[in-house]
Amino acid sequence: MPVIVAALGWSWRETEVDPLTGALRANRRDRGPSRAELAALEHALRLAERWSARVVAASVAPAQADEMLRDALAVGAAHALRVEPPSSAAGPRPAGLVGGEQVSAAALAAALRQHHGVPDLVLCGDLAADRGTGSFPAFLAASLGAEQALGCVRLEPVGDRTLRS
């Protein structure tokens, strides 16, 4: 059975920077996927229905993200996969806001291979909620040895497991 992965971020939606000290502040409850990542989940669910595939909602996130993954299961994902982030800081870190997605992408790719094999399709949002660099999808594709299509605003299934954007 084909496997479609919806990669969901666990990002800081709002982060404030103190202009004098440079200290970062964020509300612990203000975490979750961006609207683009939720759209990726919706596309994954629609494609899975058409192609008789199963959807895996996956995230590199701390245990607090389990509720987000349970929500994905509630709307139709068959499986959830959470990978503990390489460094789980209690608050936002400057390096996490400007990049560092390569290690996280490699960890997610390894966990996907171990639990579900190499997925047939991985859908990511175009931008994380924390306005990060947006490089995670590229690093994930490289870690999986997969091709990628960036900036798609429309996905249209044509034929048997073929997409047109």
Phi and psi in radians as a Rosetta constraint file:
Dihedral C 1 N 2 CA 2 C 2 CIRCULARHARMONIC -1.067 0.35
Dihedral N 2 CA 2 C 2 N 3 CIRCULARHARMONIC 2.616 0.35
Dihedral C 2 N 3 CA 3 C 3 CIRCULARHARMONIC -2.074 0.35
Dihedral N 3 CA 3 C 3 N 4 CIRCULARHARMONIC 2.211 0.35
Dihedral C 3 N 4 CA 4 C 4 CIRCULARHARMONIC -2.017 0.35
Dihedral N 4 CA 4 C 4 N 5 CIRCULARHARMONIC 2.217 0.35
Dihedral C 4 N 5 CA 5 C 5 CIRCULARHARMONIC -1.834 0.35
Dihedral N 5 CA 5 C 5 N 6 CIRCULARHARMONIC 2.304 0.35
Dihedral C 5 N 6 CA 6 C 6 CIRCULARHARMONIC -1.864 0.35
Dihedral N 6 CA 6 C 6 N 7 CIRCULARHARMONIC 1.940 0.35
Dihedral C 6 N 7 CA 7 C 7 CIRCULARHARMONIC -1.513 0.35
Dihedral N 7 CA 7 C 7 N 8 CIRCULARHARMONIC 2.073 0.35
Dihedral C 7 N 8 CA 8 C 8 CIRCULARHARMONIC -1.946 0.35
Dihedral N 8 CA 8 C 8 N 9 CIRCULARHARMONIC 2.274 0.35
Dihedral C 8 N 9 CA 9 C 9 CIRCULARHARMONIC -1.490 0.35
Dihedral N 9 CA 9 C 9 N 10 CIRCULARHARMONIC 2.771 0.35
Dihedral C 9 N 10 CA 10 C 10 CIRCULARHARMONIC -2.143 0.35
Dihedral N 10 CA 10 C 10 N 11 CIRCULARHARMONIC 1.334 0.35
Dihedral C 10 N 11 CA 11 C 11 CIRCULARHARMONIC -1.865 0.35
Dihedral N 11 CA 11 C 11 N 12 CIRCULARHARMONIC 2.746 0.35
Dihedral C 11 N 12 CA 12 C 12 CIRCULARHARMONIC -1.319 0.35
Dihedral N 12 CA 12 C 12 N 13 CIRCULARHARMONIC 2.076 0.35
Dihedral C 12 N 13 CA 13 C 13 CIRCULARHARMONIC -1.297 0.35
Dihedral N 13 CA 13 C 13 N 14 CIRCULARHARMONIC -0.663 0.35
Dihedral C 13 N 14 CA 14 C 14 CIRCULARHARMONIC -2.322 0.35
Dihedral N 14 CA 14 C 14 N 15 CIRCULARHARMONIC 2.197 0.35
Dihedral C 14 N 15 CA 15 C 15 CIRCULARHARMONIC -2.308 0.35
Dihedral N 15 CA 15 C 15 N 16 CIRCULARHARMONIC 2.319 0.35
Dihedral C 15 N 16 CA 16 C 16 CIRCULARHARMONIC -1.877 0.35
Dihedral N 16 CA 16 C 16 N 17 CIRCULARHARMONIC 2.470 0.35
Dihedral C 16 N 17 CA 17 C 17 CIRCULARHARMONIC -1.981 0.35
Dihedral N 17 CA 17 C 17 N 18 CIRCULARHARMONIC 2.165 0.35
Dihedral C 17 N 18 CA 18 C 18 CIRCULARHARMONIC -1.202 0.35
Dihedral N 18 CA 18 C 18 N 19 CIRCULARHARMONIC 2.101 0.35
Dihedral C 18 N 19 CA 19 C 19 CIRCULARHARMONIC -1.164 0.35
Dihedral N 19 CA 19 C 19 N 20 CIRCULARHARMONIC -0.379 0.35
Dihedral C 19 N 20 CA 20 C 20 CIRCULARHARMONIC -1.539 0.35
Dihedral N 20 CA 20 C 20 N 21 CIRCULARHARMONIC -0.748 0.35
Dihedral C 20 N 21 CA 21 C 21 CIRCULARHARMONIC -1.785 0.35
Dihedral N 21 CA 21 C 21 N 22 CIRCULARHARMONIC -0.370 0.35
Dihedral C 21 N 22 CA 22 C 22 CIRCULARHARMONIC 1.428 0.35
Dihedral N 22 CA 22 C 22 N 23 CIRCULARHARMONIC 0.048 0.35
Dihedral C 22 N 23 CA 23 C 23 CIRCULARHARMONIC -1.164 0.35
Dihedral N 23 CA 23 C 23 N 24 CIRCULARHARMONIC 2.508 0.35
Dihedral C 23 N 24 CA 24 C 24 CIRCULARHARMONIC -1.750 0.35
Dihedral N 24 CA 24 C 24 N 25 CIRCULARHARMONIC 2.441 0.35
Dihedral C 24 N 25 CA 25 C 25 CIRCULARHARMONIC -2.294 0.35
Dihedral N 25 CA 25 C 25 N 26 CIRCULARHARMONIC 2.480 0.35
Dihedral C 25 N 26 CA 26 C 26 CIRCULARHARMONIC -2.687 0.35
Dihedral N 26 CA 26 C 26 N 27 CIRCULARHARMONIC 2.666 0.35
Dihedral C 26 N 27 CA 27 C 27 CIRCULARHARMONIC -1.415 0.35
Dihedral N 27 CA 27 C 27 N 28 CIRCULARHARMONIC 2.202 0.35
Dihedral C 27 N 28 CA 28 C 28 CIRCULARHARMONIC -0.996 0.35
Dihedral N 28 CA 28 C 28 N 29 CIRCULARHARMONIC -0.521 0.35
Dihedral C 28 N 29 CA 29 C 29 CIRCULARHARMONIC -1.486 0.35
Dihedral N 29 CA 29 C 29 N 30 CIRCULARHARMONIC -0.095 0.35
Dihedral C 29 N 30 CA 30 C 30 CIRCULARHARMONIC -1.663 0.35
Dihedral N 30 CA 30 C 30 N 31 CIRCULARHARMONIC 0.990 0.35
Dihedral C 30 N 31 CA 31 C 31 CIRCULARHARMONIC -2.172 0.35
Dihedral N 31 CA 31 C 31 N 32 CIRCULARHARMONIC 2.727 0.35
Dihedral C 31 N 32 CA 32 C 32 CIRCULARHARMONIC 2.598 0.35
Dihedral N 32 CA 32 C 32 N 33 CIRCULARHARMONIC -3.028 0.35
Dihedral C 32 N 33 CA 33 C 33 CIRCULARHARMONIC -1.356 0.35
Dihedral N 33 CA 33 C 33 N 34 CIRCULARHARMONIC 2.740 0.35
Dihedral C 33 N 34 CA 34 C 34 CIRCULARHARMONIC -1.384 0.35
Dihedral N 34 CA 34 C 34 N 35 CIRCULARHARMONIC 2.945 0.35
Dihedral C 34 N 35 CA 35 C 35 CIRCULARHARMONIC -1.104 0.35
Dihedral N 35 CA 35 C 35 N 36 CIRCULARHARMONIC -0.592 0.35
Dihedral C 35 N 36 CA 36 C 36 CIRCULARHARMONIC -1.149 0.35
Dihedral N 36 CA 36 C 36 N 37 CIRCULARHARMONIC -0.645 0.35
Dihedral C 36 N 37 CA 37 C 37 CIRCULARHARMONIC -1.232 0.35
Dihedral N 37 CA 37 C 37 N 38 CIRCULARHARMONIC -0.623 0.35
Dihedral C 37 N 38 CA 38 C 38 CIRCULARHARMONIC -1.162 0.35
Dihedral N 38 CA 38 C 38 N 39 CIRCULARHARMONIC -0.616 0.35
Dihedral C 38 N 39 CA 39 C 39 CIRCULARHARMONIC -1.136 0.35
Dihedral N 39 CA 39 C 39 N 40 CIRCULARHARMONIC -0.659 0.35
Dihedral C 39 N 40 CA 40 C 40 CIRCULARHARMONIC -1.078 0.35
Dihedral N 40 CA 40 C 40 N 41 CIRCULARHARMONIC -0.711 0.35
Dihedral C 40 N 41 CA 41 C 41 CIRCULARHARMONIC -1.093 0.35
Dihedral N 41 CA 41 C 41 N 42 CIRCULARHARMONIC -0.764 0.35
Dihedral C 41 N 42 CA 42 C 42 CIRCULARHARMONIC -1.062 0.35
Dihedral N 42 CA 42 C 42 N 43 CIRCULARHARMONIC -0.780 0.35
Dihedral C 42 N 43 CA 43 C 43 CIRCULARHARMONIC -1.080 0.35
Dihedral N 43 CA 43 C 43 N 44 CIRCULARHARMONIC -0.737 0.35
Dihedral C 43 N 44 CA 44 C 44 CIRCULARHARMONIC -1.043 0.35
Dihedral N 44 CA 44 C 44 N 45 CIRCULARHARMONIC -0.769 0.35
Dihedral C 44 N 45 CA 45 C 45 CIRCULARHARMONIC -1.143 0.35
Dihedral N 45 CA 45 C 45 N 46 CIRCULARHARMONIC -0.713 0.35
Dihedral C 45 N 46 CA 46 C 46 CIRCULARHARMONIC -1.162 0.35
Dihedral N 46 CA 46 C 46 N 47 CIRCULARHARMONIC -0.742 0.35
Dihedral C 46 N 47 CA 47 C 47 CIRCULARHARMONIC -1.161 0.35
Dihedral N 47 CA 47 C 47 N 48 CIRCULARHARMONIC -0.674 0.35
Dihedral C 47 N 48 CA 48 C 48 CIRCULARHARMONIC -1.084 0.35
Dihedral N 48 CA 48 C 48 N 49 CIRCULARHARMONIC -0.678 0.35
Dihedral C 48 N 49 CA 49 C 49 CIRCULARHARMONIC -1.130 0.35
Dihedral N 49 CA 49 C 49 N 50 CIRCULARHARMONIC -0.737 0.35
Dihedral C 49 N 50 CA 50 C 50 CIRCULARHARMONIC -1.235 0.35
Dihedral N 50 CA 50 C 50 N 51 CIRCULARHARMONIC -0.648 0.35
Dihedral C 50 N 51 CA 51 C 51 CIRCULARHARMONIC -1.748 0.35
Dihedral N 51 CA 51 C 51 N 52 CIRCULARHARMONIC 0.113 0.35
Dihedral C 51 N 52 CA 52 C 52 CIRCULARHARMONIC 0.943 0.35
Dihedral N 52 CA 52 C 52 N 53 CIRCULARHARMONIC 0.848 0.35
Dihedral C 52 N 53 CA 53 C 53 CIRCULARHARMONIC -1.909 0.35
Dihedral N 53 CA 53 C 53 N 54 CIRCULARHARMONIC 2.964 0.35
Dihedral C 53 N 54 CA 54 C 54 CIRCULARHARMONIC -1.968 0.35
Dihedral N 54 CA 54 C 54 N 55 CIRCULARHARMONIC 2.524 0.35
Dihedral C 54 N 55 CA 55 C 55 CIRCULARHARMONIC -1.797 0.35
Dihedral N 55 CA 55 C 55 N 56 CIRCULARHARMONIC 2.332 0.35
Dihedral C 55 N 56 CA 56 C 56 CIRCULARHARMONIC -1.961 0.35
Dihedral N 56 CA 56 C 56 N 57 CIRCULARHARMONIC 2.062 0.35
Dihedral C 56 N 57 CA 57 C 57 CIRCULARHARMONIC -1.518 0.35
Dihedral N 57 CA 57 C 57 N 58 CIRCULARHARMONIC 2.107 0.35
Dihedral C 57 N 58 CA 58 C 58 CIRCULARHARMONIC -2.233 0.35
Dihedral N 58 CA 58 C 58 N 59 CIRCULARHARMONIC 2.565 0.35
Dihedral C 58 N 59 CA 59 C 59 CIRCULARHARMONIC -2.682 0.35
Dihedral N 59 CA 59 C 59 N 60 CIRCULARHARMONIC 2.561 0.35
Dihedral C 59 N 60 CA 60 C 60 CIRCULARHARMONIC -1.736 0.35
Dihedral N 60 CA 60 C 60 N 61 CIRCULARHARMONIC 1.810 0.35
Dihedral C 60 N 61 CA 61 C 61 CIRCULARHARMONIC -2.830 0.35
Dihedral N 61 CA 61 C 61 N 62 CIRCULARHARMONIC 2.811 0.35
Dihedral C 61 N 62 CA 62 C 62 CIRCULARHARMONIC -1.318 0.35
Dihedral N 62 CA 62 C 62 N 63 CIRCULARHARMONIC 3.075 0.35
Dihedral C 62 N 63 CA 63 C 63 CIRCULARHARMONIC -1.013 0.35
Dihedral N 63 CA 63 C 63 N 64 CIRCULARHARMONIC -0.432 0.35
Dihedral C 63 N 64 CA 64 C 64 CIRCULARHARMONIC -1.096 0.35
Dihedral N 64 CA 64 C 64 N 65 CIRCULARHARMONIC -0.298 0.35
Dihedral C 64 N 65 CA 65 C 65 CIRCULARHARMONIC -1.432 0.35
Dihedral N 65 CA 65 C 65 N 66 CIRCULARHARMONIC -0.075 0.35
Dihedral C 65 N 66 CA 66 C 66 CIRCULARHARMONIC -1.009 0.35
Dihedral N 66 CA 66 C 66 N 67 CIRCULARHARMONIC -0.626 0.35
Dihedral C 66 N 67 CA 67 C 67 CIRCULARHARMONIC -1.095 0.35
Dihedral N 67 CA 67 C 67 N 68 CIRCULARHARMONIC -0.735 0.35
Dihedral C 67 N 68 CA 68 C 68 CIRCULARHARMONIC -1.051 0.35
Dihedral N 68 CA 68 C 68 N 69 CIRCULARHARMONIC -0.729 0.35
Dihedral C 68 N 69 CA 69 C 69 CIRCULARHARMONIC -1.238 0.35
Dihedral N 69 CA 69 C 69 N 70 CIRCULARHARMONIC -0.605 0.35
Dihedral C 69 N 70 CA 70 C 70 CIRCULARHARMONIC -1.104 0.35
Dihedral N 70 CA 70 C 70 N 71 CIRCULARHARMONIC -0.664 0.35
Dihedral C 70 N 71 CA 71 C 71 CIRCULARHARMONIC -1.069 0.35
Dihedral N 71 CA 71 C 71 N 72 CIRCULARHARMONIC -0.717 0.35
Dihedral C 71 N 72 CA 72 C 72 CIRCULARHARMONIC -1.106 0.35
Dihedral N 72 CA 72 C 72 N 73 CIRCULARHARMONIC -0.682 0.35
Dihedral C 72 N 73 CA 73 C 73 CIRCULARHARMONIC -1.136 0.35
Dihedral N 73 CA 73 C 73 N 74 CIRCULARHARMONIC -0.670 0.35
Dihedral C 73 N 74 CA 74 C 74 CIRCULARHARMONIC -1.139 0.35
Dihedral N 74 CA 74 C 74 N 75 CIRCULARHARMONIC -0.529 0.35
Dihedral C 74 N 75 CA 75 C 75 CIRCULARHARMONIC -1.592 0.35
Dihedral N 75 CA 75 C 75 N 76 CIRCULARHARMONIC -0.030 0.35
Dihedral C 75 N 76 CA 76 C 76 CIRCULARHARMONIC 2.337 0.35
Dihedral N 76 CA 76 C 76 N 77 CIRCULARHARMONIC -0.123 0.35
Dihedral C 76 N 77 CA 77 C 77 CIRCULARHARMONIC -1.097 0.35
Dihedral N 77 CA 77 C 77 N 78 CIRCULARHARMONIC 2.490 0.35
Dihedral C 77 N 78 CA 78 C 78 CIRCULARHARMONIC -1.427 0.35
Dihedral N 78 CA 78 C 78 N 79 CIRCULARHARMONIC -0.550 0.35
Dihedral C 78 N 79 CA 79 C 79 CIRCULARHARMONIC -2.480 0.35
Dihedral N 79 CA 79 C 79 N 80 CIRCULARHARMONIC 2.722 0.35
Dihedral C 79 N 80 CA 80 C 80 CIRCULARHARMONIC -2.190 0.35
Dihedral N 80 CA 80 C 80 N 81 CIRCULARHARMONIC 2.490 0.35
Dihedral C 80 N 81 CA 81 C 81 CIRCULARHARMONIC -2.378 0.35
Dihedral N 81 CA 81 C 81 N 82 CIRCULARHARMONIC 2.090 0.35
Dihedral C 81 N 82 CA 82 C 82 CIRCULARHARMONIC -2.040 0.35
Dihedral N 82 CA 82 C 82 N 83 CIRCULARHARMONIC 2.246 0.35
Dihedral C 82 N 83 CA 83 C 83 CIRCULARHARMONIC -1.914 0.35
Dihedral N 83 CA 83 C 83 N 84 CIRCULARHARMONIC 2.238 0.35
Dihedral C 83 N 84 CA 84 C 84 CIRCULARHARMONIC -1.117 0.35
Dihedral N 84 CA 84 C 84 N 85 CIRCULARHARMONIC 2.293 0.35
Dihedral C 84 N 85 CA 85 C 85 CIRCULARHARMONIC -1.112 0.35
Dihedral N 85 CA 85 C 85 N 86 CIRCULARHARMONIC 2.636 0.35
Dihedral C 85 N 86 CA 86 C 86 CIRCULARHARMONIC -0.937 0.35
Dihedral N 86 CA 86 C 86 N 87 CIRCULARHARMONIC -0.669 0.35
Dihedral C 86 N 87 CA 87 C 87 CIRCULARHARMONIC -2.411 0.35
Dihedral N 87 CA 87 C 87 N 88 CIRCULARHARMONIC 2.007 0.35
Dihedral C 87 N 88 CA 88 C 88 CIRCULARHARMONIC -1.764 0.35
Dihedral N 88 CA 88 C 88 N 89 CIRCULARHARMONIC 1.589 0.35
Dihedral C 88 N 89 CA 89 C 89 CIRCULARHARMONIC -1.414 0.35
Dihedral N 89 CA 89 C 89 N 90 CIRCULARHARMONIC 2.666 0.35
Dihedral C 89 N 90 CA 90 C 90 CIRCULARHARMONIC -1.197 0.35
Dihedral N 90 CA 90 C 90 N 91 CIRCULARHARMONIC -0.485 0.35
Dihedral C 90 N 91 CA 91 C 91 CIRCULARHARMONIC -2.304 0.35
Dihedral N 91 CA 91 C 91 N 92 CIRCULARHARMONIC -3.127 0.35
Dihedral C 91 N 92 CA 92 C 92 CIRCULARHARMONIC -1.180 0.35
Dihedral N 92 CA 92 C 92 N 93 CIRCULARHARMONIC 2.515 0.35
Dihedral C 92 N 93 CA 93 C 93 CIRCULARHARMONIC -2.034 0.35
Dihedral N 93 CA 93 C 93 N 94 CIRCULARHARMONIC 2.493 0.35
Dihedral C 93 N 94 CA 94 C 94 CIRCULARHARMONIC -0.947 0.35
Dihedral N 94 CA 94 C 94 N 95 CIRCULARHARMONIC -0.729 0.35
Dihedral C 94 N 95 CA 95 C 95 CIRCULARHARMONIC -1.111 0.35
Dihedral N 95 CA 95 C 95 N 96 CIRCULARHARMONIC -0.590 0.35
Dihedral C 95 N 96 CA 96 C 96 CIRCULARHARMONIC -1.246 0.35
Dihedral N 96 CA 96 C 96 N 97 CIRCULARHARMONIC -0.384 0.35
Dihedral C 96 N 97 CA 97 C 97 CIRCULARHARMONIC -1.499 0.35
Dihedral N 97 CA 97 C 97 N 98 CIRCULARHARMONIC -0.335 0.35
Dihedral C 97 N 98 CA 98 C 98 CIRCULARHARMONIC -2.012 0.35
Dihedral N 98 CA 98 C 98 N 99 CIRCULARHARMONIC 0.006 0.35
Dihedral C 98 N 99 CA 99 C 99 CIRCULARHARMONIC 2.698 0.35
Dihedral N 99 CA 99 C 99 N 100 CIRCULARHARMONIC -2.647 0.35
Dihedral C 99 N 100 CA 100 C 100 CIRCULARHARMONIC 1.515 0.35
Dihedral N 100 CA 100 C 100 N 101 CIRCULARHARMONIC 0.294 0.35
Dihedral C 100 N 101 CA 101 C 101 CIRCULARHARMONIC -1.354 0.35
Dihedral N 101 CA 101 C 101 N 102 CIRCULARHARMONIC -0.219 0.35
Dihedral C 101 N 102 CA 102 C 102 CIRCULARHARMONIC -1.069 0.35
Dihedral N 102 CA 102 C 102 N 103 CIRCULARHARMONIC -0.787 0.35
Dihedral C 102 N 103 CA 103 C 103 CIRCULARHARMONIC -1.161 0.35
Dihedral N 103 CA 103 C 103 N 104 CIRCULARHARMONIC -0.738 0.35
Dihedral C 103 N 104 CA 104 C 104 CIRCULARHARMONIC -1.112 0.35
Dihedral N 104 CA 104 C 104 N 105 CIRCULARHARMONIC -0.740 0.35
Dihedral C 104 N 105 CA 105 C 105 CIRCULARHARMONIC -1.104 0.35
Dihedral N 105 CA 105 C 105 N 106 CIRCULARHARMONIC -0.731 0.35
Dihedral C 105 N 106 CA 106 C 106 CIRCULARHARMONIC -1.116 0.35
Dihedral N 106 CA 106 C 106 N 107 CIRCULARHARMONIC -0.679 0.35
Dihedral C 106 N 107 CA 107 C 107 CIRCULARHARMONIC -1.142 0.35
Dihedral N 107 CA 107 C 107 N 108 CIRCULARHARMONIC -0.739 0.35
Dihedral C 107 N 108 CA 108 C 108 CIRCULARHARMONIC -1.160 0.35
Dihedral N 108 CA 108 C 108 N 109 CIRCULARHARMONIC -0.741 0.35
Dihedral C 108 N 109 CA 109 C 109 CIRCULARHARMONIC -1.042 0.35
Dihedral N 109 CA 109 C 109 N 110 CIRCULARHARMONIC -0.745 0.35
Dihedral C 109 N 110 CA 110 C 110 CIRCULARHARMONIC -1.113 0.35
Dihedral N 110 CA 110 C 110 N 111 CIRCULARHARMONIC -0.747 0.35
Dihedral C 110 N 111 CA 111 C 111 CIRCULARHARMONIC -1.174 0.35
Dihedral N 111 CA 111 C 111 N 112 CIRCULARHARMONIC -0.674 0.35
Dihedral C 111 N 112 CA 112 C 112 CIRCULARHARMONIC -1.087 0.35
Dihedral N 112 CA 112 C 112 N 113 CIRCULARHARMONIC -0.809 0.35
Dihedral C 112 N 113 CA 113 C 113 CIRCULARHARMONIC -1.030 0.35
Dihedral N 113 CA 113 C 113 N 114 CIRCULARHARMONIC -0.760 0.35
Dihedral C 113 N 114 CA 114 C 114 CIRCULARHARMONIC -1.150 0.35
Dihedral N 114 CA 114 C 114 N 115 CIRCULARHARMONIC -0.731 0.35
Dihedral C 114 N 115 CA 115 C 115 CIRCULARHARMONIC -1.655 0.35
Dihedral N 115 CA 115 C 115 N 116 CIRCULARHARMONIC -0.494 0.35
Dihedral C 115 N 116 CA 116 C 116 CIRCULARHARMONIC -2.357 0.35
Dihedral N 116 CA 116 C 116 N 117 CIRCULARHARMONIC 0.045 0.35
Dihedral C 116 N 117 CA 117 C 117 CIRCULARHARMONIC 1.334 0.35
Dihedral N 117 CA 117 C 117 N 118 CIRCULARHARMONIC -2.998 0.35
Dihedral C 117 N 118 CA 118 C 118 CIRCULARHARMONIC -1.361 0.35
Dihedral N 118 CA 118 C 118 N 119 CIRCULARHARMONIC 2.137 0.35
Dihedral C 118 N 119 CA 119 C 119 CIRCULARHARMONIC -1.182 0.35
Dihedral N 119 CA 119 C 119 N 120 CIRCULARHARMONIC 2.683 0.35
Dihedral C 119 N 120 CA 120 C 120 CIRCULARHARMONIC -1.337 0.35
Dihedral N 120 CA 120 C 120 N 121 CIRCULARHARMONIC -0.519 0.35
Dihedral C 120 N 121 CA 121 C 121 CIRCULARHARMONIC -2.690 0.35
Dihedral N 121 CA 121 C 121 N 122 CIRCULARHARMONIC 2.417 0.35
Dihedral C 121 N 122 CA 122 C 122 CIRCULARHARMONIC -2.172 0.35
Dihedral N 122 CA 122 C 122 N 123 CIRCULARHARMONIC 2.228 0.35
Dihedral C 122 N 123 CA 123 C 123 CIRCULARHARMONIC -1.980 0.35
Dihedral N 123 CA 123 C 123 N 124 CIRCULARHARMONIC 2.288 0.35
Dihedral C 123 N 124 CA 124 C 124 CIRCULARHARMONIC -2.230 0.35
Dihedral N 124 CA 124 C 124 N 125 CIRCULARHARMONIC 2.714 0.35
Dihedral C 124 N 125 CA 125 C 125 CIRCULARHARMONIC -1.287 0.35
Dihedral N 125 CA 125 C 125 N 126 CIRCULARHARMONIC 2.826 0.35
Dihedral C 125 N 126 CA 126 C 126 CIRCULARHARMONIC -1.403 0.35
Dihedral N 126 CA 126 C 126 N 127 CIRCULARHARMONIC -0.311 0.35
Dihedral C 126 N 127 CA 127 C 127 CIRCULARHARMONIC -2.676 0.35
Dihedral N 127 CA 127 C 127 N 128 CIRCULARHARMONIC 2.356 0.35
Dihedral C 127 N 128 CA 128 C 128 CIRCULARHARMONIC -1.275 0.35
Dihedral N 128 CA 128 C 128 N 129 CIRCULARHARMONIC 2.743 0.35
Dihedral C 128 N 129 CA 129 C 129 CIRCULARHARMONIC -1.089 0.35
Dihedral N 129 CA 129 C 129 N 130 CIRCULARHARMONIC -0.461 0.35
Dihedral C 129 N 130 CA 130 C 130 CIRCULARHARMONIC -1.566 0.35
Dihedral N 130 CA 130 C 130 N 131 CIRCULARHARMONIC 0.244 0.35
Dihedral C 130 N 131 CA 131 C 131 CIRCULARHARMONIC 1.018 0.35
Dihedral N 131 CA 131 C 131 N 132 CIRCULARHARMONIC 0.714 0.35
Dihedral C 131 N 132 CA 132 C 132 CIRCULARHARMONIC -1.247 0.35
Dihedral N 132 CA 132 C 132 N 133 CIRCULARHARMONIC -2.892 0.35
Dihedral C 132 N 133 CA 133 C 133 CIRCULARHARMONIC -1.330 0.35
Dihedral N 133 CA 133 C 133 N 134 CIRCULARHARMONIC -0.348 0.35
Dihedral C 133 N 134 CA 134 C 134 CIRCULARHARMONIC 1.359 0.35
Dihedral N 134 CA 134 C 134 N 135 CIRCULARHARMONIC 0.289 0.35
Dihedral C 134 N 135 CA 135 C 135 CIRCULARHARMONIC -1.560 0.35
Dihedral N 135 CA 135 C 135 N 136 CIRCULARHARMONIC -0.179 0.35
Dihedral C 135 N 136 CA 136 C 136 CIRCULARHARMONIC -0.966 0.35
Dihedral N 136 CA 136 C 136 N 137 CIRCULARHARMONIC -0.841 0.35
Dihedral C 136 N 137 CA 137 C 137 CIRCULARHARMONIC -1.013 0.35
Dihedral N 137 CA 137 C 137 N 138 CIRCULARHARMONIC -0.679 0.35
Dihedral C 137 N 138 CA 138 C 138 CIRCULARHARMONIC -1.156 0.35
Dihedral N 138 CA 138 C 138 N 139 CIRCULARHARMONIC -0.749 0.35
Dihedral C 138 N 139 CA 139 C 139 CIRCULARHARMONIC -1.154 0.35
Dihedral N 139 CA 139 C 139 N 140 CIRCULARHARMONIC -0.639 0.35
Dihedral C 139 N 140 CA 140 C 140 CIRCULARHARMONIC -1.156 0.35
Dihedral N 140 CA 140 C 140 N 141 CIRCULARHARMONIC -0.770 0.35
Dihedral C 140 N 141 CA 141 C 141 CIRCULARHARMONIC -1.048 0.35
Dihedral N 141 CA 141 C 141 N 142 CIRCULARHARMONIC -0.757 0.35
Dihedral C 141 N 142 CA 142 C 142 CIRCULARHARMONIC -1.111 0.35
Dihedral N 142 CA 142 C 142 N 143 CIRCULARHARMONIC -0.714 0.35
Dihedral C 142 N 143 CA 143 C 143 CIRCULARHARMONIC -1.166 0.35
Dihedral N 143 CA 143 C 143 N 144 CIRCULARHARMONIC -0.497 0.35
Dihedral C 143 N 144 CA 144 C 144 CIRCULARHARMONIC -1.613 0.35
Dihedral N 144 CA 144 C 144 N 145 CIRCULARHARMONIC -0.099 0.35
Dihedral C 144 N 145 CA 145 C 145 CIRCULARHARMONIC 1.152 0.35
Dihedral N 145 CA 145 C 145 N 146 CIRCULARHARMONIC 0.623 0.35
Dihedral C 145 N 146 CA 146 C 146 CIRCULARHARMONIC -1.937 0.35
Dihedral N 146 CA 146 C 146 N 147 CIRCULARHARMONIC 2.760 0.35
Dihedral C 146 N 147 CA 147 C 147 CIRCULARHARMONIC -1.360 0.35
Dihedral N 147 CA 147 C 147 N 148 CIRCULARHARMONIC 2.805 0.35
Dihedral C 147 N 148 CA 148 C 148 CIRCULARHARMONIC -2.417 0.35
Dihedral N 148 CA 148 C 148 N 149 CIRCULARHARMONIC 2.657 0.35
Dihedral C 148 N 149 CA 149 C 149 CIRCULARHARMONIC -2.207 0.35
Dihedral N 149 CA 149 C 149 N 150 CIRCULARHARMONIC 2.136 0.35
Dihedral C 149 N 150 CA 150 C 150 CIRCULARHARMONIC -1.840 0.35
Dihedral N 150 CA 150 C 150 N 151 CIRCULARHARMONIC 2.655 0.35
Dihedral C 150 N 151 CA 151 C 151 CIRCULARHARMONIC 1.252 0.35
Dihedral N 151 CA 151 C 151 N 152 CIRCULARHARMONIC 0.375 0.35
Dihedral C 151 N 152 CA 152 C 152 CIRCULARHARMONIC -1.245 0.35
Dihedral N 152 CA 152 C 152 N 153 CIRCULARHARMONIC 2.276 0.35
Dihedral C 152 N 153 CA 153 C 153 CIRCULARHARMONIC -1.918 0.35
Dihedral N 153 CA 153 C 153 N 154 CIRCULARHARMONIC -0.061 0.35
Dihedral C 153 N 154 CA 154 C 154 CIRCULARHARMONIC -2.654 0.35
Dihedral N 154 CA 154 C 154 N 155 CIRCULARHARMONIC 2.370 0.35
Dihedral C 154 N 155 CA 155 C 155 CIRCULARHARMONIC -2.151 0.35
Dihedral N 155 CA 155 C 155 N 156 CIRCULARHARMONIC 2.214 0.35
Dihedral C 155 N 156 CA 156 C 156 CIRCULARHARMONIC -2.216 0.35
Dihedral N 156 CA 156 C 156 N 157 CIRCULARHARMONIC 2.040 0.35
Dihedral C 156 N 157 CA 157 C 157 CIRCULARHARMONIC -1.240 0.35
Dihedral N 157 CA 157 C 157 N 158 CIRCULARHARMONIC 2.334 0.35
Dihedral C 157 N 158 CA 158 C 158 CIRCULARHARMONIC -2.317 0.35
Dihedral N 158 CA 158 C 158 N 159 CIRCULARHARMONIC 2.247 0.35
Dihedral C 158 N 159 CA 159 C 159 CIRCULARHARMONIC 1.183 0.35
Dihedral N 159 CA 159 C 159 N 160 CIRCULARHARMONIC -2.747 0.35
Dihedral C 159 N 160 CA 160 C 160 CIRCULARHARMONIC -1.557 0.35
Dihedral N 160 CA 160 C 160 N 161 CIRCULARHARMONIC 1.854 0.35
Dihedral C 160 N 161 CA 161 C 161 CIRCULARHARMONIC 0.973 0.35
Dihedral N 161 CA 161 C 161 N 162 CIRCULARHARMONIC 0.721 0.35
Dihedral C 161 N 162 CA 162 C 162 CIRCULARHARMONIC -2.136 0.35
Dihedral N 162 CA 162 C 162 N 163 CIRCULARHARMONIC 2.466 0.35
Dihedral C 162 N 163 CA 163 C 163 CIRCULARHARMONIC -2.086 0.35
Dihedral N 163 CA 163 C 163 N 164 CIRCULARHARMONIC 2.560 0.35
Dihedral C 163 N 164 CA 164 C 164 CIRCULARHARMONIC -2.170 0.35
Dihedral N 164 CA 164 C 164 N 165 CIRCULARHARMONIC 2.351 0.35
